[in-house]
Amino acid sequence: MKRINIYIITLWIAIGVMAQNPNDSLWHLLPYSKKGNAGIGYQEALNMMKDKKPQSIIVAIADAGVDIYHPDLIKNLWKNPLEVEGNKIDDDNNGYIDDVYGWNFIGGTTYDNMELTRQYARLNPIYELKSEAQANNPDEYTTYLKMKKKFLKQKREAKLYFEFFQIINEGVESIEKQYDGNIDKTTIENHKSKGKSEEIAKRMIIRYGKMTKSFDLTTMKKDLVEGYKQYDYIHNYAYNISFDPRTEFVGDDYYNLDERVYGNNQVYYGPDFSSHGTHVAGIVAADGSNNFGAKGICSSCKIMSIRNVPEGDERDKDVANGIRYATDNGAKIVNMSFGKGYSDFPLAVKEAIKYAASKDVLLVHAAGNDGKNNDKSDNFPHDFNDAYPNWIEVGASNWRSGSKALAPFSNYGKTEVDLFSPGVDIYSTTPENQYEAYDGTSMASPVVSGVAGFIWSYYPDLSAAQLKNIILKSSVPLKGRIRIPGSKRKTKAHKLSKTGGLVNLPNALRLAEKTMVKP
């Protein structure tokens, strides 16, 4: 999710470490090599399939919305063939009016709470200072106490970071005014601060220059503004129990889980709120034939946009209905680059997964960006202990091979994560005809979705379960001892995911061919 940017900004503020960059902006498409490259082998896959004609595969991007006007995406957008655009009539009688490019289940919502906040707000009036309720429901009361401790800690930290970014921005503005914006390295080093905010800003500018080995105040200010915006959200919305946008901006009966039709058909919500979904969509299916910008993995894939993720934690009702909508409208793959530590209606999501499985739809989900073991901590939604064969859980890998092959932020888990996929410095589409490189398991997941779409387009008779099995079995095993994400310790890769491997497209195609050839 977009929130990974927060951790990156906080990281360089706290310890002054900047990540190196890969040599190729589209490194994730390069072939795998033990000597350095750790991509998926895209060109080899194209060569293997040059004499075959692919079928079109619909991939639903369940996310924050997709820029349907982006020139690198227009060619590969799904368009509802039964719906007449703009006539305000439900032409195909599916309940959704003018759902031409998909559906928006969160209406006008931009910001929403974290699920932790919502659960704390629900349980607090039940158990706080209520001894009888505490005694009658000891297990849930224990859960509440854990939530309370975590909520109050994160709320306090959000306030501190928000105030910290306020001080830095004030200091930078004050310094700039004194020099009419003409600041170079010597100027800032010799600057005599007139207060706390200026001194903190001065130190940050100098540190940033040392980290980047250049003096680029414009880039630093952009990062600071982004950091301020995100902590403004976290402080004022994410951990604000009084904030609830649902009634005003969606208008559904949130607790009616049988309600399927709500929201609107606006699947793109501008650069501030649909950058994540647009980036994810480009990884899967950006136009690779125009020799500019990004290059998607699956040129035969069509992108369906499901907007169900705000700035904040997604809600289970919207997750479930997004899966159902995609399934009912022809999607074969649903990419879900989101996740959270708590769940309000897990059974509703479970039923949606079951429904997708019954229709042979593959679900691909990001494992999360906390550097945690998902075997020991929750990351919703998930496949409920392998209950369904149509779910792939994806961690993030680096462009490096060897001990640093995995992204340091990626979640992992021997039983809960299936495999790893490129998720560091992934270059793709962003709104308003732009392109950027993002980090996250949010990027690793659509790499796998793109691989799945590529394979399925040439081998459409595969079942979702077969396709999952092919992708996992064909992964390239990571050799030696691998650094555990979020730790300095190392271990064998097979202890970090089910396969201990990296997704590989040519290997998967070979296995698909063998699977389809009858003995």
SULFEN-V122862 format. One record per pair of residues at least 12 apart in sequence whose C-alpha atoms are under 6 Angstrom apart, sorted by the first residue. I is the first residue (numbers start at 1). J is the second residue. D is the distance in Angstrom with one decimal. If there is no record, write none. Layout:
I&J&D  I&J&D
//
This chain:
1&338&5.8  1&442&5.7  28&422&5.7  29&41&5.8  29&42&5.1  34&401&6.0  36&400&5.4  36&401&5.3  37&399&5.9  38&399&5.0  40&504&4.7  40&505&5.5  41&505&5.9  45&506&5.0  54&457&4.9  54&458&4.8  55&457&4.7  56&300&5.0  56&301&5.6  57&301&4.7  57&457&6.0  58&301&5.6  58&302&4.7  58&331&4.6  58&332&5.7  59&302&6.0  59&303&5.2  59&331&5.5  59&333&4.8  59&334&5.8  60&303&5.8  60&304&4.4  60&305&5.8  60&331&5.9  60&334&4.6  61&305&5.1  61&306&5.8  61&335&5.2  62&306&4.5  62&307&5.9  62&335&6.0  62&336&5.4  63&277&5.1  63&307&5.3  63&308&5.7  63&309&5.1  64&274&5.1  64&277&5.0  64&307&5.1  64&309&4.7  64&310&5.9  65&267&5.1  65&268&4.9  65&274&4.8  65&277&5.1  65&307&4.7  66&268&5.1  66&274&5.8  66&277&5.2  66&278&4.4  67&268&5.2  67&278&5.7  67&431&5.6  70&433&5.3  72&286&5.3  72&287&5.1  73&286&5.2  76&302&4.8  77&302&4.9  77&303&4.6  78&302&4.8  78&303&5.0  78&304&5.2  79&100&5.4  79&101&5.1  80&100&4.8  83&100&6.0  85&98&5.8  99&265&5.3  101&304&5.9  102&304&5.5  102&305&4.8  102&306&5.6  103&265&4.9  103&267&6.0  103&306&5.2  104&263&5.6  104&264&5.2  104&265&5.5  104&266&5.9  104&267&5.4  104&306&5.9  104&307&4.4  105&263&4.6  105&307&5.9  105&308&5.2  105&318&6.0  106&250&5.7  106&263&5.6  106&308&5.5  107&249&5.7  107&250&4.8  107&263&4.3  107&264&5.6  108&249&4.7  109&249&5.3  110&310&5.3  110&311&5.9  111&310&5.7  111&311&4.8  112&312&5.0  113&237&5.9  113&238&4.1  113&312&5.5  114&238&5.1  114&312&5.4  114&313&4.8  115&313&5.8  115&342&6.0  117&239&5.6  121&241&5.9  155&239&5.7  158&235&5.1  159&235&5.5  162&231&5.1  162&232&6.0  165&228&5.4  167&197&5.1  168&197&5.9  168&201&5.0  171&197&4.4  171&198&4.0  171&201&5.2  172&201&5.6  250&263&5.6  267&307&5.7  271&431&5.1  275&430&5.3  275&431&5.7  278&430&5.4  279&428&5.3  279&429&4.8  279&430&5.3  282&296&5.7  282&428&5.4  282&429&5.2  283&296&4.9  283&428&5.8  284&296&4.9  284&297&5.3  284&298&5.9  284&446&5.7  284&450&4.4  285&297&5.9  285&298&5.2  285&299&5.7  294&428&5.0  297&450&5.2  298&450&5.3  298&454&5.0  316&345&5.7  320&349&4.7  320&352&5.2  332&361&4.8  333&361&5.7  333&362&4.7  333&363&5.8  334&363&4.9  335&364&4.9  336&365&4.8  337&365&5.8  337&366&4.9  337&442&4.5  339&379&5.9  339&380&5.3  340&379&5.4  340&380&5.2  341&378&5.2  341&379&5.0  357&390&5.9  360&464&5.4  362&390&4.8  362&464&5.3  363&390&5.9  363&391&4.8  364&391&5.9  364&392&4.8  365&393&5.0  365&445&5.9  366&393&6.0  366&394&5.1  366&441&5.2  366&442&5.6  366&445&5.2  367&393&5.8  367&394&5.3  367&395&5.3  367&411&5.7  368&411&5.3  368&441&5.8  369&409&5.1  369&410&4.8  369&411&5.7  370&409&5.6  370&411&5.9  371&409&4.5  371&410&4.8  371&411&4.6  371&485&5.1  371&486&4.5  372&411&4.7  373&411&5.8  373&412&5.0  373&413&5.1  374&412&5.9  374&413&5.2  374&416&5.9  375&413&5.2  375&416&5.7  389&465&5.2  390&464&5.6  390&465&5.4  393&417&5.0  393&418&5.3  394&419&5.6  394&420&5.6  394&445&5.6  395&410&5.8  395&420&4.5  395&441&5.6  396&410&5.4  396&420&5.2  396&421&5.1  396&422&5.6  396&423&4.7  396&441&5.0  396&444&5.3  397&420&5.6  397&421&5.2  397&422&4.7  397&423&5.6  398&422&5.9  398&424&5.5  403&481&6.0  403&482&4.2  403&483&5.5  404&483&5.9  408&485&4.3  408&486&5.5  409&485&5.8  410&485&5.9  412&496&5.4  413&496&4.9  413&497&5.0  414&495&5.1  414&496&4.8  414&497&4.0  414&498&5.0  415&498&5.7  417&497&4.9  418&497&5.3  418&498&4.9  419&497&5.7  419&499&5.7  419&501&5.6  420&502&4.9  421&444&4.9  421&502&5.6  421&503&5.5  422&444&5.1  423&439&5.6  423&440&5.3  423&441&5.6  423&443&5.0  423&444&4.3  424&439&4.5  425&437&5.0  425&438&5.2  425&439&5.2  426&438&5.3  470&508&5.8  471&508&5.6  474&507&5.3  474&508&5.1  475&501&5.1  475&502&5.0  475&503&4.7  475&504&5.4  476&501&4.9  476&502&5.0  477&500&5.7  477&501&4.1  478&493&5.9  478&501&5.3
//
